[in-house]
Amino acid sequence: MNHPNQTFAELEQRWQTTHWPNLNKRQLVYADIRPVLDELAATTALAHKVIGTSYLGTPIRRFTLGQGPLVVLAWTQMHGNESTATAAVLDWLKLLSQHCPADLPDDWQDLMTLHVIPMLNPDGAAAGTRETAQGIDMNRDALAQQTPEGRLLWQQVQQLKPTVAFNLHDQNPYYAAGEGGDPATIAFLAPAYHPDKHVDGPRLRAKQLIAHMRQILSHWLPQGIGRYDDTYSQRSFGDAIAGTGASTILIESGEHRHDPNRQVARKLNVMALQAGLSALLSGVYQDYGLADYYAIPDNVSDGFVDVKMTNLTIDDGEHPSYQVDVCLNRCNASPSYVIEFVGDSRGQQGLEEIDGSGVKWQQLPQLGAVADTLLAFVRQQVTPR
């Protein structure tokens, strides 16, 4: 079903035909995006420059569109293994450079300047790690600034003085949008800039913009949008940047069923960013209040597991048999599964759920044990041949 807002119905169609197909990967590295960066630089009106390098010397580039007084800054992959939004911002830049969406005035580039830094942590991306090559979590480096990548981000914030800042991440696949909700495919946060979580004008604007973005995305995700916890973290860049007076918005890309490369979250990042951009220019965000922001369900950790098997009979042939639920999660980036939980799993959901009624397993389950053989056996038993 098309989006009821014609602008976003058209934007979704345009995204389907113009997004970068080579970026349909769970993990992106600099070699994946370099051809895209080069093509954007060579074939569009986007201004571009190398603004610095990573610890290991990989260039970090910034793309700019517009020259207006409202300044928007977005950055991705501060954590190297969180690459969904990198594909999304490159899609977004392509869309904006090729066509003026209907929700923007023709002169929008005279009203606003958009800066995008894709892949702030290319070393971590190459290693498939959250941390930089120095072993440092860059998002805990806002105070010490021990990483060149963190120093570079702070320099950009000080130089550009953004009106709105988009801090784009991935979250683990096990968050739920509220208790018993769907997987949190998108989660938002307007981070606090002080332990008392005071809401000043810029933070209020961030919450209003989020409420509008949530309203636009609810067509695709009526039950799959969460609100991230706003506990203040003085070492984190989102909180520190909110303290500069920028309306700072965290977007976390999460899991969607049967979507291993998070392409649903990728598309919805584009839609959310565009909704925020247009709302900032039109002022429509002012139609929302704090109640609309807090109406977004909590982003609930551990609401999901990868696989939930219910009513499985355990009978090792030596001890009394019993019936139990067994939950499995993937082991980091490995394709293997390990046993996460044994017992009564009511209240927890599985991205894949299997009714194991009538299936008998002849080994006692052990937490943390590799469970690939168990999973293959149960699937074989419940799946018609």
BELCORZI-V530990 format. One record per residue. PSI is psi in whole degrees, -180 to 180 (* if undefined). Layout:
PSI  PSI
This chain:
132  153  138  -23  113  -36  -44  -25  -43  -39  -40  -43  -43  -39  -42  -33  -14  -9  160  107  -27  -7  13  75  151  -37  122  140  171  -36  -28  -40  -16  -46  -34  -45  -43  -40  -43  -41  -35  -26  0  172  8  132  145  150  152  119  -6  -171  159  175  -36  5  9  134  144  125  153  135  143  138  129  170  29  173  -27  124  127  129  129  140  153  166  39  -37  124  -29  22  85  3  -46  -20  -48  -40  -45  -31  -36  -45  -45  -39  -45  -47  -34  -21  -24  137  109  151  -20  1  141  155  -31  27  -29  -14  -14  -21  150  125  126  134  129  101  137  78  -20  70  -27  -46  -36  -45  -36  -10  30  157  -39  168  178  -22  -2  15  134  107  -30  3  24  17  -30  -54  -33  56  -11  141  -30  -41  -41  -38  -44  -45  -37  -41  -41  -44  -37  -44  -25  65  143  -43  136  127  115  109  124  174  147  165  161  1  5  143  150  85  164  121  8  -178  168  140  88  -31  134  142  157  137  98  151  153  4  150  -27  -3  30  144  101  -173  -51  -39  -37  -44  -40  -42  -37  -41  -42  -43  -40  -43  -40  -41  -40  -43  -18  -20  -43  -30  70  -27  17  26  127  167  118  151  137  27  130  138  105  -22  -9  142  -38  -45  -41  -40  -36  -32  -15  -7  3  138  101  132  119  130  121  123  130  -167  153  139  139  36  72  -26  9  43  -26  -49  -36  -52  -42  -25  -44  -46  -41  -44  -43  -40  -41  -42  -48  -37  -35  -39  -40  -22  6  -21  -24  -10  -8  153  -179  -33  -34  -37  -47  -8  -14  130  151  145  101  119  149  28  -18  158  167  -48  130  117  122  153  36  133  126  122  100  2  -7  -23  168  137  159  161  137  159  142  125  140  146  153  149  95  -129  2  152  -9  155  148  157  121  -34  144  129  -144  108  17  138  -13  144  157  138  -31  132  133  126  109  17  129  -5  131  128  135  20  149  129  139  128  136  -8  145  133  22  -42  -42  -48  -44  -40  -47  -44  -41  -38  -33  -11  125  138  *
